[in-house]
């Protein structure tokens, strides 16, 4: 822990978390999600969803 350089730590944080870097990272995530086929839900999630759907009442 004594080898940490405060100036290097600060530079690293500034480089990674300044607004243009964050925007570019978020854009990359959104593009990846928008161009990737969704994965089918896990089997346990299907069972939970079916059980929850039985409890739904139609809105009049």
Secondary structure as UniProt FT lines:
FT   TURN            2..3
FT   HELIX           6..17
FT   HELIX           19..34
FT   HELIX           43..54
//
